[in-house]
Amino acid sequence: MMKTKVLVLLAAVGMLGGCENMTTGQKGALTGAALGSGIGMVAGGSFGTVVGAGLIGGAAGYITGSAIGNK
C-alpha cells in the first residue's frame, strides 16, 4: 500500500511540473481526468468506473479549458 502511495505522489509531482508549456485546454483535460479518476476511486468504483470517470472528466475539462482559453 505504501508503494502505491509513493508512486501516485511521484506521478502527481511529475504532472504538475510538466504543465508549464500546455495550453489551457490541455491543462483542463489533465485536471478533469485527475479529478474524475480521484472521485471514482474515493467512491469505491470498479476499475471500469474509475477509467470512465477519468475519461469523462478529461473531456469536460478539455472543453471547459478550451472555452476559457479562447476568450
C-alpha positions, 0 to 999 in steps of 0.5 A: 500500500505504501508503494502505491502511495509513493508512486501516485505522489511521484506521478502527481509531482511529475504532472504538475511540473510538466504543465508549464508549456500546455495550453489551457485546454490541455491543462483542463483535460489533465485536471478533469481526468485527475479529478474524475479518476480521484472521485471514482476511486474515493467512491469505491468504483470498479476499475471500469468506473474509475477509467470512465470517470477519468475519461469523462472528466478529461473531456469536460475539462478539455472543453471547459479549458478550451472555452476559457482559453479562447476568450 
